[in-house]
Amino acid sequence: MTITAALVLYVVLWFLSLLVALPIRVRTQAESGDVVPGTPSSAPEDPMLGRKVIWVTAISLLLWVAICSVILWGGITMRDLDFWGRMG
């Protein structure tokens, strides 16, 4: 695994984790009863982005370490994942 591949893997995991974490525990302005004029009532009141970025960074780092260790260990190869025998 090259350094570039490791960085790309981490960035992909980070963004996927962020997309999963963004809608968690979000209250809309309509739910809180305080709609700011000029914004839709479905806009988040406090998205807690700082806290979510920290959690996403930690979780994606753990996933990255696990996936990189499996790749570098070499115990699981593409042939092991060939369930339908298409690799010949």
C-alpha positions in Angstrom: 0.0 0.0 0.0 1.4 3.3 -1.0 1.2 6.5 1.0 -1.1 8.0 -1.6 -3.5 5.0 -1.3 -3.4 5.2 2.5 -4.3 8.9 2.4 -7.1 8.4 -0.2 -8.5 5.6 2.0 -8.5 7.8 5.1 -10.1 10.7 3.2 -12.9 8.5 1.8 -13.5 7.0 5.2 -13.6 10.4 6.8 -16.1 11.8 4.4 -18.3 8.7 4.5 -18.3 8.9 8.3 -19.1 12.6 8.2 -22.1 11.9 5.9 -23.4 9.3 8.4 -22.8 11.6 11.4 -24.3 14.8 10.1 -28.0 14.0 10.7 -27.5 12.5 14.1 -29.1 14.5 17.0 -30.0 17.4 14.8 -33.0 19.6 16.0 -34.7 21.7 13.4 -35.7 25.3 14.0 -39.3 24.2 13.8 -38.8 21.6 16.6 -37.3 24.2 18.8 -39.9 26.8 18.0 -37.4 29.5 17.1 -37.4 30.0 13.3 -35.0 32.7 12.2 -36.6 35.0 9.6 -35.3 34.2 6.0 -34.4 30.6 6.8 -36.5 27.5 6.2 -38.1 25.9 9.3 -36.2 22.7 8.5 -32.8 24.3 9.0 -30.9 23.0 11.9 -30.9 25.0 15.1 -27.4 23.8 16.3 -25.7 21.2 14.0 -22.8 20.7 16.5 -20.2 20.5 13.7 -17.2 20.8 16.0 -18.1 17.9 18.1 -19.1 15.8 15.1 -15.8 16.5 13.3 -13.9 15.3 16.3 -15.9 12.1 16.6 -15.7 11.5 12.8 -11.9 11.9 12.9 -11.5 9.4 15.8 -13.9 6.9 14.3 -12.4 7.1 10.8 -8.9 6.8 12.2 -9.9 3.5 14.0 -11.5 2.2 10.8 -8.5 3.2 8.8 -6.1 1.5 11.1 -8.1 -1.7 11.0 -8.4 -1.7 7.2 -4.8 -0.8 6.6 -3.6 -3.5 9.0 -5.7 -6.1 7.1 -4.3 -4.9 3.8 -0.7 -4.8 4.9 -1.0 -8.2 6.8 -2.1 -9.8 3.5 -4.1 -12.5 5.2 -7.2 -11.6 3.2 -6.7 -11.3 -0.5 -9.0 -10.6 -3.5 -9.1 -14.3 -4.2 -10.6 -14.9 -0.7 -13.4 -12.4 -1.5 -14.2 -14.1 -4.9 -17.4 -15.8 -3.7 -18.7 -16.6 -7.2 -15.4 -17.9 -8.8 -15.1 -15.2 -11.4 -11.3 -14.6 -10.9 -10.5 -18.0 -12.5 
